[in-house]
Amino acid sequence: MRVLCSCLLILIVSGCGRYFPGPLQPKPKSEQGEHMVVHDDGSVAYVFERLDIALRPMTDAELNRSFATKSGNGALSTNPFTFGDWTPPGESFTPQRFTVFLLRVKNYAYPKVRIDPSRIELRSASERFYKPLTFLEISEYYRAYALAWAGNYYARMREREDLLRLHMYADEMIFSGQESEGFIVFPPMPPDVTELAVRVNDMAVRFNYADEPVETLDLTYGFQRDVFKGYRPPATVSAR
């Protein structure tokens, strides 16, 4: 959690030389791996036969629209993935709370497949390494807001936890003909990270009689972003 708090402080601190990260975008198709497809919606997908594993970076604006009723109450907003419409006092720019990807799996090729979200990793171009935040880690982060563990503060924490349970990607079998999706949540990236790769390790596609993997795939998704520096966010960066 020290890494998460440090990254938040970097993005929240105001003054000369602030950094304003733009949205993550897929790297060009030529820089993606074999069987990788770049879609118009900003996702990168591994498509082979009838197996489709897509990863899409989510902007805070998209996440706020997805949880519109949870994102419009300033500091009391209960959207667990963003700060909602809250802005630091005297500012018009909302910092990024987390780095969020939507992972979608469509399995029409194998009897069953499985992705363990704990085996996913993010690496920056400068070789910094990040693991996804677990439900427990994010829950502990929000416990600081549950003053006295009673009343409205506690109720807001529980509401965030319920949303996390519903929308984070679940470690479960996806059988033939099924589809599944959920969010993969990383700490906010430091401002010098402009290129990164998300690696889905050990995706199991074949199993033995005991449901132990006997064939796995490793998939790598490449993304990039612009990071702007100044006193105010440029027009290309949304303030909310």
Protein Blocks (a to p, Z undefined) as FASTA:
>chain_A
ZZmmmmmmmmmpgcehiacddddddddfklmcehiacdfkopacddehjaccddddddfk
lmmmmmmmlmmnojmbcbfkbghjadcehiabdcdfbdcdddddddfkbfbdcddfklgc
cddfkopacddddfklmmmmmmmmmghiiajllmmmmmmmmmmmmmmccdddddehiacd
dddddddddfklmbdcdddehiafbdcfkopafbdcdddddddddddddjbdcfklcfZZ
